[in-house]
């Protein structure tokens, strides 16, 4: 009877319940004092947990993060102006529910991408849809989509993402087509979904980096309105890691 039930549960795509039932049957003494509804509740809870874990893994895979960064590994000791209280608040992800944006600026190597990916990972674990892009690659993908007719489809998909991470903002000059693409993205997302931008440029230089006064006004108005900001400073954390690696090698 147990084997037949396990088979039926798997056929119904209730693998979590099947796994929990197998555990109960293998350790009958552990569960013998529980009534039927209590044991059934344990099966349902395990199925729910397994489904949540699978969803989290699908979201993380779809996000395509550059770094495998986790919130608990963020370094608050390095003197770069990162406040743990600010990060604790952002990691709650309430800003995503409100469709607010986050702007991270700072010199090369200060950990902007790591922080962005860690925030994105946390969002995935909470069930939000996230996508990471270096902005140059997003622009390239959009340019190619115009050639194959999938431009509208990609814009629609981007609009459905709860958190869009755009890394290396302002690193390369934007063409007129790129500016128009950014305007389309920001206009669709404004007030509905959240965008995280990471850049080596201070935010007061973003206007000039866009290259067109009219579009710069429109893009930055949508991006910076009601946004959270993290301004990092100090020496490169990569330099610190190289020193630590050299010490470990010499010891």
Secondary structure, DSSP 4 states (H G I P E B T S, - for coil): -HHHHHHHHHHTT-HHHHHHHHHHHHTHHHHTTS-HHHHHHHHHHHHHHHHHHHHHHHHHHHHT-SS---GGG---SSSS---HHHHHHHTTTHHHHTT--EEEE--TTSSHHHHHHHHHHHHHHTT--EEEEEHHHHHHHHHHHHHHT-HHHHHHHHHT-SEEEEESTTSSPPPHHHHHHHHHHHHHHTTTSEEEEEESS-GGGHHHHH--HHHHHHHHHHHHTT-EEEE--SS-HHHHHHHHHHHHHH-
